[in-house]
């Protein structure tokens, strides 16, 4: 049987410009009136001309079932008569019709209509979720049109506020999660001083594809690592965390050099999303006496060492192996390096050297430019945290703006002779 088409009237809205402010000049508003007048003669007063082309279309539903059928996407506001019979299951709840509409239309503005003798019930309707209430005896064109406009705008503002709150809570949760994933150096019992700076390339992120860690094993050896997963998104950041945690576990298990890197490559191959994903890595294991170290490079830039009274220079890098994930049976030789008595070791990712040297269009800073910059800053007396902060800030300044790549840099320093 065909469904009857409900009555629909178009009346002009009051208060010039008010509806336009809420919904855009010339945009029609649709009001769904849900009332229990068996004659269907609910009297909506004539509304004044808004003067901006805005009109209010009025649909009338006689019960909740019909309201559900008429509740289409073009409805902006619903006026619910609180005297309307509610669902049988909630016959004792005078606000049952309103609660039903609120569940049915969570994104729509809702007005409650009540008799002036039911002021307490009308106020409770607002507490339950209606944007406002109206008294039947006081209703006129100006009041109704203003209430519709304000309800629509208030609902829109509430929705925006909910989204902002959800976004802020989600950002706070993500920030706590990312902070928890950043490493805490384990150097208890070591005389080495540690400093680190981390700057992800992604906007509003705390974690990127770069990763680092430093631990001291029971035999007194200090192990340091820094790496870079290709790419800058959250998947790369997650893979970097996995590799860092795996490195820490394998290091405490006694693995070092080629054996450790081969195992990390297996982790990478199992965890990466595609075969094109790879990671560069630099590992250093510093002997308990602090005077020598083992160095392994997997497609990663060589560390920089600054010894007391001598300019900083790059550690040897000729014997490095390929990045993890490129060759299935690759090998990574471990090279012995003499550190000396007093030294500073700087480990970094390529984000520190791939920025521009003099703004957009200029050559890359490169390792030579970085060594020159660090030597100048060392000559100014910068060390530790101050040195890393100055280095990252100058690289950004030379680039002429924010760096697009992640940047991680850490320093280990031994002051004794």
N, C-alpha and C positions, 0 to 999 in steps of 0.2 A: 504494500500500500504506500503511495507517495507520502513523504513527510511534509506537513504543512509549513509554509514559509512564514516566519514570525513577522509581526509588525515592525517596521523600522521607520523612524522619523528623523529628519535633519533639522536641527535648530541652530541658530547662530550663537556663538559664545560671547560672554561678557568680558570686561576688563581688557581694553586694547593692549595687544602685544603680550599678554601673560601666557597664553597658550603657545604663541610663537617662541617665547623664551624657553619653554620647557620642551617643545617638540619640533620647533622650526616654523618659520612664518609660512602660513598658507597650508599647513599640514592638518588634515582632519583628525579628530579624536573620536573614538568609538566607546560608548558607555553601554555596558550590559547591566540592565536592571533586573534583579531577581526578587520578585514580590509575589505575595499570595492572594492578590485581589482576584477572586474568581471571575469577575467581569472583565478583567484585563484592562481596567480603566485607570491605572495608576497615573495621576496627573503630574506631569512635568511642566512647570511653568514656562512660558515663552522666555527665551533668553535674549539679552541685548546683543546687538551687532558689535562684534569685536573690532570691526574696522580694518582687519588685516586679512580677510578671506578665510579665517579659521572657522570650521563648523564642528558641531558635536553630533555624531550619529548615535541614535538611541535604539537599542534592541531590548526587548522585554521577554523574560522567561518566567513562566508561572510556577516552576518547581525546580528542584536541583537536577533532575534528569534532563529537563529541557535546557537548563543552563549549561550542563556539560556538553550538550550537542552544539550550542551556540558559541561556545568559548573557542573562538578561532584566534589565529595569530594577530589579527588586526584589531582585537579588543585591547584598549589601553587601561580601562578602569572598570571595576565591578561595584555596583551598589546593591548591597544585600539587606533585605528587610529582615530584622531580627525576629519578627513575628512569624516568619516562614516556618512551616512544619519541618522538623529535622528528620534524619534517618531513624527508623524504628529502634535500632540498637542503642540510640542515644537520646531516647525520648525525654529523659529527666534533665538533660543539659540544655539550658536556654540558648547557649551559644553554639550548639551543634551545627546549625546551618552555616554559620560563619566558619567554623573549623573545617567543615567539608569543603567550602570554597577555597580556603587558604591552602588546603592540601591539593586541591584540584588545580589551582592557579598560583603556584609559588612565585612566579615572576611578574604577576599583575598587581597593579594598585587596587586596593579594596577599601570601600567606604561602607560603614555600617549605618543603617537607617533604623531609628527607634522612636518610640513615643516619648514626649518630654517627661512623662511620669517614670520612665525607665532610664533615668540619667545614670544610675549606678551601673546598670547593665551595659549602657553605651560606653562608659568609661572602661569597663572590663573588656569590651570588644577591642579597644585600642591596645590594651595591654596584651591581649591574645595575639594581635598581629595586624589589625586593620590600620590603615594610614590615618583615618580620622572618623568621626561619627557625626551624623546629622539628625536633628529632631524633625519629625514629620510636620509638626504644627508650625515650625519656624522656616520651613523650606520655601525659598523663592529663587527666581532665576539667577540673580547675582551670586547668592550664597552657593547654589549648586554648581554653577560654572566655575567659581573660584575654588571650591572644594575639589572638583575633578582635576583642575590644573595643578593644584598644590599636591594632591595625592599622587598624580603621575610623576611629578618632579621629585617628591619625597621618596617614592619607590625607586626611581632611577638613582638618586643620590645614595640610598641605602645599598643598592646593588653594587654601585661603584665602591662604596666603603667596604663592603664584604670582600670584594675582589682585592682591594688594596690590602686589607688585613690578611687575607689568605696568602697573598703574594709576599707580604712582609714576614709572616710566620714561616713560609716555605723557604724564603731566603735565609732567615735566621737558622732554621734547621739545617739547610745545606752548608751554611758557614760553620756551624758547630761540627758537622760531619767532616768537612774538609780540614778544619783545624785539627780534628782528631786523627786525620790521616797523615798530617805532616809529621816528620820524624822528631823524636826526642833523643838527642845524642846520649850514648851510654859511655861515659869516659871516666867513671869513678876510679880513683887511684892513679890517674895519668897526670903528668905535669904539663901536658899540652893544652894550649888555650884554643877554644873553638869559636868560630863566628860564621854566620850564614845569612844570605839574603835571597829571597825568592819573589819573583814577580811574574805571574802568569800573563800570557798574551791575551787571553779571553777577557772581554769586558765583564766586570762585576764578578769575576771568579777568584777563588783563593788558591785553586789547584790547577796546574796545567800538566803537560806531558813530560816536563822535566822532573827529576827526582834525585834525592841524595840521602845519605845516611852515614853515620859514624858510630862505631862501637869499639870497645876494648874487651878482648877475650881474656880468659883466666891466666894465660901465659904472659900477659903484659903487652901483647902486640895491639897496636891501634890500627883498625881497618877503616878506611874511608872510601866512599864510592859516590860517583855522580853520573847521571845518565839522562838520556833524552829519547823519548818515543816520538817517531815522526808523526806530525800532526799536532793540532792544538785543541781538539774537542774533549768532551767529557769521557768518551771511550778511551782516548789516549791517556787522559789523566788516571782513569781507573787501572789501565794496564801498567802505568808507571808505578802506582801504589803496589800492585801485585808483585812487580819485579823487585821493588825495594824490600818488601816484607820477605820475599823469597831469598834475597841476598843476605838479609840479616840472619835468617834461620840457617842458611847454608854456611855462613861464616861461623856462627856459634857451633855448628856441627863439625867444624875443622876443615872445611873445603877452602881452597885458595887457588889463585891463578887460573890455569887452563881448565882444571876440573870444575871449578866453580862457574866459570863462564859457559862451559859446555852445558852444564845443568840449567843455568839461567836461559840459555837458548832453547832448551826443551820446554821450559815453562812458557816462554814467549810463543813458541810454535803452537802450543796447545791452547793458549788464551787469546791470541790475536784473532780479529774478525776476518782478515784476509791475508793472503801470502805476501801482499805488498807491504805490510806493516813490518818495520824493523826498529831497532833501538841501538843507539850508541852508548858506550859505557867506558868509564875510566875507574880503575880500582887501584888503591895504594894500601900496602900493609907496612906499617912503620914498626921497626924492631923495638923491643922494650927499652933499649938504651937510647932510642931517639936519634941515632946517628946515621942510619941507613934504612932503605925502604925497597920493597918490591913494587914494580909498576906494570900494570897490564892495560892496554888500550884496545878497545873494540870499536874502531871507526870514530873515536872521540878525540877532540883536541887535547894536546898534552898539557899537563899542569905547569904552572909557573912557580919557580922557586926564587926566593930572595934571601941571600945569605948576608950576615952582618958585614958591613963595609964593602959589599960588592953589589953591582946592579943586578936587578932581577933578570932571569932568563928562563926559557922554556926547557923542561926536561926532555931528554932524548925521546923521539917518537918514531924512529925508523923501523923498529921491530913490532909495530902494532899489527893487530889482526883486523878482520872485517867487522862491520856492525853485526850485532846479534840478529839472526833471522835471515841473513842473506845467503850464506853457504851452509849446506847441511852438515858437512864434516870439517868445518873450519877449526883452526887452532889459534890460541892466543898466548904467545910466549911471555914469560914473566921476566922483566929486566931488573937487575939490581942497580940501585942508585945510591950514591953516597950523598948524604944530606949535610953532614958536618955538625958542629956544636949548637950554634944559634941560627935559626932559619924561620922563614914563613913560607908555607906552601899554599898556593891558590889554585883551586879546582873550579871549573866553570863549564857552562854549556854554551853552545854556539850562539845563543841569543845575545851574549855579551860582545861578540866580535862581528856579527853580521849586520849590525846597524850601519847607517851611513856615517862617514867621517866628517862631513860638513853640510848636512842637510840633504833634502831630496835631490837625487840625480848625481850626487858625489860618489866616489868609490867607497867600498865597504871599509870599515875600520880595520878588520883583519887582526891576526895575532900580533903582527909587528906593531900596529897602532896601539893595541891593548898593552903590550909590554912597555912601550914608550909612555903611555898614560899612567900605568902603575908605578913606573920608576919616578915619574914626576910627583905623584902623590906620596910615595914613600919618602922622597926628599923633603916633602913638606911636613914630615913627621907623623903621617897618618898610619894607623895600625888597626888590626882587628875590625870591629864593627864600623868604626869611622871610615876605614879604608874601603870596605865593601859598599857602604852607603854612598861614598863619594864616587866610586867607580860606576855604580849603576846610574847615579844621577848624571854623571858626565856623559856616559854612553847615550842616555836618552837625549841630553842636550845636543850632542853632536849629531844625532839622528834627525834633529829638527822636530821632534814630537814623540808621541808614544811609540814604543817598540811593538812590532806586530808578533814577534816570537816570544816564547817563554824565556825567562832568564833565571838561572839558578847559579849561585856562586858561594863557595865556602872556603874558609881559611883555617888552617891549623898552624899554630905558632909554638916554637920552642925557644925560650929565652936563655936557657943555661948554656954554658960553654962546654 
